[in-house]
Amino acid sequence: MDKKLLNVGFGNMVMASRVVAIITPGSAPTKRLKEEAKESRKLIDVTQGRKTRSIIITDSDHVVLSAVEASTVANRLLSDNHVRGGENKE
């Protein structure tokens, strides 16, 4: 199986095949989702103290907060420029 990692900012990676959704923060349901993930210890904050610009939801119900725009993360997921097996594809 070809394992691909998705760069979600600041050198942090998420397994691309585990991503269910990439959403923008701000709405009340999104804030509830974030709070529920925090309470169940499934919230992963990789913003490095910056503003949350996208929220990545995985199939294991983990919620990843990223400082990278949702459209940028989605483009990285759709392109073949993400990392394969721990090495850059070049």
MODELLER restraints for C-alpha pairs under 7 A, 6 or more apart:
rsr = mdl.restraints
at = mdl.atoms
rsr.add(forms.Gaussian(group=physical.xy_distance, feature=features.Distance(at['CA:3:A'], at['CA:84:A']), mean=5.84, stdev=0.5))
rsr.add(forms.Gaussian(group=physical.xy_distance, feature=features.Distance(at['CA:3:A'], at['CA:85:A']), mean=5.33, stdev=0.5))
rsr.add(forms.Gaussian(group=physical.xy_distance, feature=features.Distance(at['CA:4:A'], at['CA:15:A']), mean=6.06, stdev=0.5))
rsr.add(forms.Gaussian(group=physical.xy_distance, feature=features.Distance(at['CA:4:A'], at['CA:16:A']), mean=5.53, stdev=0.5))
rsr.add(forms.Gaussian(group=physical.xy_distance, feature=features.Distance(at['CA:4:A'], at['CA:82:A']), mean=6.75, stdev=0.5))
rsr.add(forms.Gaussian(group=physical.xy_distance, feature=features.Distance(at['CA:4:A'], at['CA:83:A']), mean=5.65, stdev=0.5))
rsr.add(forms.Gaussian(group=physical.xy_distance, feature=features.Distance(at['CA:4:A'], at['CA:84:A']), mean=4.40, stdev=0.5))
rsr.add(forms.Gaussian(group=physical.xy_distance, feature=features.Distance(at['CA:4:A'], at['CA:85:A']), mean=6.00, stdev=0.5))
rsr.add(forms.Gaussian(group=physical.xy_distance, feature=features.Distance(at['CA:5:A'], at['CA:13:A']), mean=5.71, stdev=0.5))
rsr.add(forms.Gaussian(group=physical.xy_distance, feature=features.Distance(at['CA:5:A'], at['CA:14:A']), mean=5.46, stdev=0.5))
rsr.add(forms.Gaussian(group=physical.xy_distance, feature=features.Distance(at['CA:5:A'], at['CA:15:A']), mean=4.59, stdev=0.5))
rsr.add(forms.Gaussian(group=physical.xy_distance, feature=features.Distance(at['CA:5:A'], at['CA:16:A']), mean=5.17, stdev=0.5))
rsr.add(forms.Gaussian(group=physical.xy_distance, feature=features.Distance(at['CA:5:A'], at['CA:82:A']), mean=6.01, stdev=0.5))
rsr.add(forms.Gaussian(group=physical.xy_distance, feature=features.Distance(at['CA:5:A'], at['CA:83:A']), mean=4.98, stdev=0.5))
rsr.add(forms.Gaussian(group=physical.xy_distance, feature=features.Distance(at['CA:5:A'], at['CA:84:A']), mean=6.05, stdev=0.5))
rsr.add(forms.Gaussian(group=physical.xy_distance, feature=features.Distance(at['CA:6:A'], at['CA:13:A']), mean=5.21, stdev=0.5))
rsr.add(forms.Gaussian(group=physical.xy_distance, feature=features.Distance(at['CA:6:A'], at['CA:14:A']), mean=5.08, stdev=0.5))
rsr.add(forms.Gaussian(group=physical.xy_distance, feature=features.Distance(at['CA:6:A'], at['CA:15:A']), mean=6.03, stdev=0.5))
rsr.add(forms.Gaussian(group=physical.xy_distance, feature=features.Distance(at['CA:6:A'], at['CA:16:A']), mean=5.19, stdev=0.5))
rsr.add(forms.Gaussian(group=physical.xy_distance, feature=features.Distance(at['CA:6:A'], at['CA:76:A']), mean=6.94, stdev=0.5))
rsr.add(forms.Gaussian(group=physical.xy_distance, feature=features.Distance(at['CA:6:A'], at['CA:77:A']), mean=6.28, stdev=0.5))
rsr.add(forms.Gaussian(group=physical.xy_distance, feature=features.Distance(at['CA:6:A'], at['CA:82:A']), mean=5.36, stdev=0.5))
rsr.add(forms.Gaussian(group=physical.xy_distance, feature=features.Distance(at['CA:6:A'], at['CA:83:A']), mean=6.51, stdev=0.5))
rsr.add(forms.Gaussian(group=physical.xy_distance, feature=features.Distance(at['CA:7:A'], at['CA:13:A']), mean=4.60, stdev=0.5))
rsr.add(forms.Gaussian(group=physical.xy_distance, feature=features.Distance(at['CA:7:A'], at['CA:14:A']), mean=6.66, stdev=0.5))
rsr.add(forms.Gaussian(group=physical.xy_distance, feature=features.Distance(at['CA:7:A'], at['CA:82:A']), mean=6.51, stdev=0.5))
rsr.add(forms.Gaussian(group=physical.xy_distance, feature=features.Distance(at['CA:8:A'], at['CA:14:A']), mean=6.95, stdev=0.5))
rsr.add(forms.Gaussian(group=physical.xy_distance, feature=features.Distance(at['CA:8:A'], at['CA:66:A']), mean=6.11, stdev=0.5))
rsr.add(forms.Gaussian(group=physical.xy_distance, feature=features.Distance(at['CA:8:A'], at['CA:68:A']), mean=6.60, stdev=0.5))
rsr.add(forms.Gaussian(group=physical.xy_distance, feature=features.Distance(at['CA:8:A'], at['CA:73:A']), mean=6.46, stdev=0.5))
rsr.add(forms.Gaussian(group=physical.xy_distance, feature=features.Distance(at['CA:9:A'], at['CA:66:A']), mean=6.63, stdev=0.5))
rsr.add(forms.Gaussian(group=physical.xy_distance, feature=features.Distance(at['CA:9:A'], at['CA:67:A']), mean=6.72, stdev=0.5))
rsr.add(forms.Gaussian(group=physical.xy_distance, feature=features.Distance(at['CA:9:A'], at['CA:68:A']), mean=6.10, stdev=0.5))
rsr.add(forms.Gaussian(group=physical.xy_distance, feature=features.Distance(at['CA:12:A'], at['CA:46:A']), mean=7.00, stdev=0.5))
rsr.add(forms.Gaussian(group=physical.xy_distance, feature=features.Distance(at['CA:16:A'], at['CA:77:A']), mean=6.77, stdev=0.5))
rsr.add(forms.Gaussian(group=physical.xy_distance, feature=features.Distance(at['CA:18:A'], at['CA:58:A']), mean=5.26, stdev=0.5))
rsr.add(forms.Gaussian(group=physical.xy_distance, feature=features.Distance(at['CA:18:A'], at['CA:59:A']), mean=5.44, stdev=0.5))
rsr.add(forms.Gaussian(group=physical.xy_distance, feature=features.Distance(at['CA:19:A'], at['CA:56:A']), mean=6.86, stdev=0.5))
rsr.add(forms.Gaussian(group=physical.xy_distance, feature=features.Distance(at['CA:19:A'], at['CA:57:A']), mean=6.01, stdev=0.5))
rsr.add(forms.Gaussian(group=physical.xy_distance, feature=features.Distance(at['CA:19:A'], at['CA:58:A']), mean=4.46, stdev=0.5))
rsr.add(forms.Gaussian(group=physical.xy_distance, feature=features.Distance(at['CA:19:A'], at['CA:59:A']), mean=6.33, stdev=0.5))
rsr.add(forms.Gaussian(group=physical.xy_distance, feature=features.Distance(at['CA:20:A'], at['CA:57:A']), mean=5.58, stdev=0.5))
rsr.add(forms.Gaussian(group=physical.xy_distance, feature=features.Distance(at['CA:20:A'], at['CA:58:A']), mean=5.06, stdev=0.5))
rsr.add(forms.Gaussian(group=physical.xy_distance, feature=features.Distance(at['CA:20:A'], at['CA:59:A']), mean=5.77, stdev=0.5))
rsr.add(forms.Gaussian(group=physical.xy_distance, feature=features.Distance(at['CA:21:A'], at['CA:56:A']), mean=5.82, stdev=0.5))
rsr.add(forms.Gaussian(group=physical.xy_distance, feature=features.Distance(at['CA:21:A'], at['CA:57:A']), mean=5.14, stdev=0.5))
rsr.add(forms.Gaussian(group=physical.xy_distance, feature=features.Distance(at['CA:21:A'], at['CA:58:A']), mean=7.00, stdev=0.5))
rsr.add(forms.Gaussian(group=physical.xy_distance, feature=features.Distance(at['CA:22:A'], at['CA:54:A']), mean=6.69, stdev=0.5))
rsr.add(forms.Gaussian(group=physical.xy_distance, feature=features.Distance(at['CA:22:A'], at['CA:55:A']), mean=5.68, stdev=0.5))
rsr.add(forms.Gaussian(group=physical.xy_distance, feature=features.Distance(at['CA:22:A'], at['CA:56:A']), mean=4.55, stdev=0.5))
rsr.add(forms.Gaussian(group=physical.xy_distance, feature=features.Distance(at['CA:22:A'], at['CA:57:A']), mean=6.36, stdev=0.5))
rsr.add(forms.Gaussian(group=physical.xy_distance, feature=features.Distance(at['CA:22:A'], at['CA:70:A']), mean=6.12, stdev=0.5))
rsr.add(forms.Gaussian(group=physical.xy_distance, feature=features.Distance(at['CA:22:A'], at['CA:74:A']), mean=6.90, stdev=0.5))
rsr.add(forms.Gaussian(group=physical.xy_distance, feature=features.Distance(at['CA:23:A'], at['CA:54:A']), mean=5.69, stdev=0.5))
rsr.add(forms.Gaussian(group=physical.xy_distance, feature=features.Distance(at['CA:23:A'], at['CA:55:A']), mean=5.18, stdev=0.5))
rsr.add(forms.Gaussian(group=physical.xy_distance, feature=features.Distance(at['CA:23:A'], at['CA:56:A']), mean=6.47, stdev=0.5))
rsr.add(forms.Gaussian(group=physical.xy_distance, feature=features.Distance(at['CA:23:A'], at['CA:70:A']), mean=6.16, stdev=0.5))
rsr.add(forms.Gaussian(group=physical.xy_distance, feature=features.Distance(at['CA:24:A'], at['CA:53:A']), mean=6.27, stdev=0.5))
rsr.add(forms.Gaussian(group=physical.xy_distance, feature=features.Distance(at['CA:24:A'], at['CA:54:A']), mean=4.75, stdev=0.5))
rsr.add(forms.Gaussian(group=physical.xy_distance, feature=features.Distance(at['CA:24:A'], at['CA:55:A']), mean=6.06, stdev=0.5))
rsr.add(forms.Gaussian(group=physical.xy_distance, feature=features.Distance(at['CA:24:A'], at['CA:70:A']), mean=6.02, stdev=0.5))
rsr.add(forms.Gaussian(group=physical.xy_distance, feature=features.Distance(at['CA:25:A'], at['CA:53:A']), mean=6.44, stdev=0.5))
rsr.add(forms.Gaussian(group=physical.xy_distance, feature=features.Distance(at['CA:25:A'], at['CA:54:A']), mean=6.01, stdev=0.5))
rsr.add(forms.Gaussian(group=physical.xy_distance, feature=features.Distance(at['CA:25:A'], at['CA:55:A']), mean=6.50, stdev=0.5))
rsr.add(forms.Gaussian(group=physical.xy_distance, feature=features.Distance(at['CA:34:A'], at['CA:63:A']), mean=6.96, stdev=0.5))
rsr.add(forms.Gaussian(group=physical.xy_distance, feature=features.Distance(at['CA:37:A'], at['CA:43:A']), mean=4.96, stdev=0.5))
rsr.add(forms.Gaussian(group=physical.xy_distance, feature=features.Distance(at['CA:37:A'], at['CA:62:A']), mean=6.94, stdev=0.5))
rsr.add(forms.Gaussian(group=physical.xy_distance, feature=features.Distance(at['CA:37:A'], at['CA:63:A']), mean=6.34, stdev=0.5))
rsr.add(forms.Gaussian(group=physical.xy_distance, feature=features.Distance(at['CA:42:A'], at['CA:61:A']), mean=6.98, stdev=0.5))
rsr.add(forms.Gaussian(group=physical.xy_distance, feature=features.Distance(at['CA:42:A'], at['CA:62:A']), mean=4.73, stdev=0.5))
rsr.add(forms.Gaussian(group=physical.xy_distance, feature=features.Distance(at['CA:42:A'], at['CA:63:A']), mean=6.18, stdev=0.5))
rsr.add(forms.Gaussian(group=physical.xy_distance, feature=features.Distance(at['CA:43:A'], at['CA:62:A']), mean=5.97, stdev=0.5))
rsr.add(forms.Gaussian(group=physical.xy_distance, feature=features.Distance(at['CA:43:A'], at['CA:63:A']), mean=4.91, stdev=0.5))
rsr.add(forms.Gaussian(group=physical.xy_distance, feature=features.Distance(at['CA:43:A'], at['CA:64:A']), mean=6.06, stdev=0.5))
rsr.add(forms.Gaussian(group=physical.xy_distance, feature=features.Distance(at['CA:44:A'], at['CA:63:A']), mean=6.04, stdev=0.5))
rsr.add(forms.Gaussian(group=physical.xy_distance, feature=features.Distance(at['CA:44:A'], at['CA:64:A']), mean=4.66, stdev=0.5))
rsr.add(forms.Gaussian(group=physical.xy_distance, feature=features.Distance(at['CA:44:A'], at['CA:65:A']), mean=6.17, stdev=0.5))
rsr.add(forms.Gaussian(group=physical.xy_distance, feature=features.Distance(at['CA:45:A'], at['CA:64:A']), mean=5.84, stdev=0.5))
rsr.add(forms.Gaussian(group=physical.xy_distance, feature=features.Distance(at['CA:45:A'], at['CA:65:A']), mean=4.76, stdev=0.5))
rsr.add(forms.Gaussian(group=physical.xy_distance, feature=features.Distance(at['CA:45:A'], at['CA:66:A']), mean=6.79, stdev=0.5))
rsr.add(forms.Gaussian(group=physical.xy_distance, feature=features.Distance(at['CA:46:A'], at['CA:65:A']), mean=5.85, stdev=0.5))
rsr.add(forms.Gaussian(group=physical.xy_distance, feature=features.Distance(at['CA:46:A'], at['CA:66:A']), mean=5.49, stdev=0.5))
rsr.add(forms.Gaussian(group=physical.xy_distance, feature=features.Distance(at['CA:47:A'], at['CA:65:A']), mean=6.33, stdev=0.5))
rsr.add(forms.Gaussian(group=physical.xy_distance, feature=features.Distance(at['CA:47:A'], at['CA:66:A']), mean=4.94, stdev=0.5))
rsr.add(forms.Gaussian(group=physical.xy_distance, feature=features.Distance(at['CA:47:A'], at['CA:67:A']), mean=4.78, stdev=0.5))
rsr.add(forms.Gaussian(group=physical.xy_distance, feature=features.Distance(at['CA:50:A'], at['CA:67:A']), mean=6.09, stdev=0.5))
rsr.add(forms.Gaussian(group=physical.xy_distance, feature=features.Distance(at['CA:51:A'], at['CA:67:A']), mean=5.79, stdev=0.5))
rsr.add(forms.Gaussian(group=physical.xy_distance, feature=features.Distance(at['CA:52:A'], at['CA:65:A']), mean=6.06, stdev=0.5))
rsr.add(forms.Gaussian(group=physical.xy_distance, feature=features.Distance(at['CA:52:A'], at['CA:66:A']), mean=5.51, stdev=0.5))
rsr.add(forms.Gaussian(group=physical.xy_distance, feature=features.Distance(at['CA:52:A'], at['CA:67:A']), mean=4.74, stdev=0.5))
rsr.add(forms.Gaussian(group=physical.xy_distance, feature=features.Distance(at['CA:53:A'], at['CA:66:A']), mean=6.09, stdev=0.5))
rsr.add(forms.Gaussian(group=physical.xy_distance, feature=features.Distance(at['CA:53:A'], at['CA:67:A']), mean=4.92, stdev=0.5))
rsr.add(forms.Gaussian(group=physical.xy_distance, feature=features.Distance(at['CA:53:A'], at['CA:68:A']), mean=5.60, stdev=0.5))
rsr.add(forms.Gaussian(group=physical.xy_distance, feature=features.Distance(at['CA:53:A'], at['CA:69:A']), mean=4.94, stdev=0.5))
rsr.add(forms.Gaussian(group=physical.xy_distance, feature=features.Distance(at['CA:53:A'], at['CA:70:A']), mean=6.52, stdev=0.5))
rsr.add(forms.Gaussian(group=physical.xy_distance, feature=features.Distance(at['CA:54:A'], at['CA:65:A']), mean=6.21, stdev=0.5))
rsr.add(forms.Gaussian(group=physical.xy_distance, feature=features.Distance(at['CA:54:A'], at['CA:66:A']), mean=5.29, stdev=0.5))
rsr.add(forms.Gaussian(group=physical.xy_distance, feature=features.Distance(at['CA:54:A'], at['CA:67:A']), mean=6.49, stdev=0.5))
rsr.add(forms.Gaussian(group=physical.xy_distance, feature=features.Distance(at['CA:54:A'], at['CA:68:A']), mean=6.22, stdev=0.5))
rsr.add(forms.Gaussian(group=physical.xy_distance, feature=features.Distance(at['CA:54:A'], at['CA:69:A']), mean=5.49, stdev=0.5))
rsr.add(forms.Gaussian(group=physical.xy_distance, feature=features.Distance(at['CA:54:A'], at['CA:70:A']), mean=4.68, stdev=0.5))
rsr.add(forms.Gaussian(group=physical.xy_distance, feature=features.Distance(at['CA:55:A'], at['CA:63:A']), mean=6.68, stdev=0.5))
rsr.add(forms.Gaussian(group=physical.xy_distance, feature=features.Distance(at['CA:55:A'], at['CA:64:A']), mean=5.62, stdev=0.5))
rsr.add(forms.Gaussian(group=physical.xy_distance, feature=features.Distance(at['CA:55:A'], at['CA:65:A']), mean=4.81, stdev=0.5))
rsr.add(forms.Gaussian(group=physical.xy_distance, feature=features.Distance(at['CA:55:A'], at['CA:66:A']), mean=6.11, stdev=0.5))
rsr.add(forms.Gaussian(group=physical.xy_distance, feature=features.Distance(at['CA:56:A'], at['CA:63:A']), mean=5.78, stdev=0.5))
rsr.add(forms.Gaussian(group=physical.xy_distance, feature=features.Distance(at['CA:56:A'], at['CA:64:A']), mean=4.95, stdev=0.5))
rsr.add(forms.Gaussian(group=physical.xy_distance, feature=features.Distance(at['CA:56:A'], at['CA:65:A']), mean=6.53, stdev=0.5))
rsr.add(forms.Gaussian(group=physical.xy_distance, feature=features.Distance(at['CA:57:A'], at['CA:63:A']), mean=4.78, stdev=0.5))
rsr.add(forms.Gaussian(group=physical.xy_distance, feature=features.Distance(at['CA:57:A'], at['CA:64:A']), mean=6.39, stdev=0.5))
rsr.add(forms.Gaussian(group=physical.xy_distance, feature=features.Distance(at['CA:76:A'], at['CA:82:A']), mean=6.17, stdev=0.5))
rsr.add(forms.Gaussian(group=physical.xy_distance, feature=features.Distance(at['CA:81:A'], at['CA:89:A']), mean=6.81, stdev=0.5))
rsr.add(forms.Gaussian(group=physical.xy_distance, feature=features.Distance(at['CA:83:A'], at['CA:89:A']), mean=6.13, stdev=0.5))
